[in-house]
Amino acid sequence: MKWNQFVCDDAFNIFPKIDDQSVDLTFTSLPDISQGPWGKDIKEYQAFQNKSCDEMARITKPKGFVVISQTDRKINGEILPNHITYYQAMIRNGFKLKDYKIMVRNNPVDKRDMYYFNYQHTLVFTKEGTIKRGGDWLKNIMVYETQRLGNVKGPFNLYVWNEQFIRLILDYPSKENDKVIDPFAGSGVVPYIAKKMKRQYFGIELDKEVYDKSLFNRVAPFEQFMGV
Ligand SMILES: C[S@@+](CC[C@H](N)C(=O)[O-])C[C@H]1O[C@@H](n2cnc3c(N)ncnc32)[C@H](O)[C@@H]1O
């Protein structure tokens, strides 16, 4: 597979093209249950989460890392504990939970949300990888501004991860020239920063409208969009 691309496709069309144990860092936020065909069918959604974890575990090197950062949410009058699903799926695939952090999305519009929490569980899985402990990696609770990807119509809001958060996750569990993939890349911010940090990158986004408004395809420079 040719690296250094951000493509508009279904991740499950691309996964079969990626060799077993060939990726250094798989870093993603899977689609929320509202960002797909699942409606309120939790069982179907969890089957998708499990299938995704199986593929992410397969393509990642034993010394590499799978980092999943996503919020739990409320649905059908109960909590849908996504981080527990990911934990169980990755353990089933022979990974261990190496680190666990909370990323607070410090966005004022989120403060009274009925369905979402304003923090994401950031789960760092590996089989045999090590991370140098020190610096910002020692923070267990990280607070960042997030922004919405502007003008995307449709059933969901897309919150774009903060550059500092992505830099931190890329900096510690990966190094220059490593292969970094985000199979559910949304705005494309992970491959975008991975490129800036001299990693080989690959991003996949299914939704054409999101993809067209992604950071790779924007006229305005990324820095202007992020307000930095
Ligand atoms: C939680 S968002 C990612 C947001 C991203 N981390 C950011 O900061 O911009 C998940 C994305 O996965 C996309 N998606 C859903 N199903 C997909 C699939 N089968 N293959 C690729 N992308 C998919 C959704 O359209 C959505 O944009």
The ligand as an ORCA input file, in Angstrom:
! r2SCAN-3c Opt
* xyz 0 1
  C     -15.127     10.677     15.590
  S     -14.907     11.116     13.924
  C     -13.174     11.461     13.810
  C     -12.800     12.866     14.197
  C     -11.309     13.146     14.082
  N     -10.558     12.521     15.156
  C     -11.018     14.652     14.082
  O     -10.403     15.158     15.037
  O     -11.392     15.323     13.118
  C     -15.086      9.571     13.093
  C     -15.163      9.670     11.580
  O     -15.239      8.348     11.033
  C     -15.964      8.418      9.817
  N     -16.369      7.038      9.450
  C     -17.477      6.351      9.823
  N     -17.478      5.109      9.314
  C     -16.321      4.997      8.593
  C     -15.730      3.955      7.824
  N     -16.333      2.760      7.696
  N     -14.530      4.182      7.233
  C     -13.903      5.381      7.354
  N     -14.423      6.426      8.063
  C     -15.605      6.231      8.680
  C     -17.102      9.373     10.148
  O     -17.643      9.946      8.971
  C     -16.399     10.406     11.057
  O     -15.980     11.530     10.312
*
